[in-house]
């Protein structure tokens, strides 16, 4: 969890995407996340978090539905949503939090 604290303390917006490789919906969103990361360039980060490998973190953040997406900046959660999102929506949200 200390790595997580360091990760979210960044002054750039950070999009966290919680997924499971056995869940078709979350796997289908991987290309969307690539588009978001490409559009953001150096102005933000997209981090994929495998729920099976990060059970304690998911428990602490109460991630129960997949996919779950969160935007953090400077250690503060600014946005959270569960369910499928399109690239334009995510890009817009990230740009709003620059």
C-alpha positions, -999 to +999 in steps of 0.1 A: +000+000+000+029+024+005+036+022-033+000+031-038+004+062-016+035+073-036+016+067-069-014+088-060+006+117-046+016+128-081+005+163-091-007+150-125-041+134-127-040+096-124-066+073-138-068+040-120-086+012-138-095-019-117-099-050-139-099-088-139-086-108-169-115-132-165-140-104-169-148-098-206-161-062-201-129-051-183-107-068-209-127-051-237-118-017-222-080-021-225-080-005-260-101+024-247-074+030-220-047+029-246-065+057-264-069+077-232-032+073-224-022+084-259-044+114-258-031+125-224+006+122-233+027+136-205-003+154-188-017+124-170-012+087-163-034+056-168-027+027-144-043-007-147-047-026-115-055-063-116-079-071-088-067-106-084-031-095-077-041-065-055-068-079-032-058-058-002-059-026-022-093-034-037-106-042-002-093-009+012-108+011-017-140-010-016-138-020-052-167-045-056-179-039-092-157-042-123-146-022-140-141+005-115-123+037-125-109+064-102-091+097-108-066+108-082-045+140-080-022+151-052-034+122-030-070+130-033-097+110-051-115+134-074-138+110-093-150+074-091-173+054-114-181+018-119-190+004-153-179+009-188-168+043-199-158+056-234-125+072-242-138+107-249-155+108-215-124+097-197-101+121-216-124+150-208-125+140-171-087+138-170-083+171-187-107+188-163-084+178-135-051+190-150 
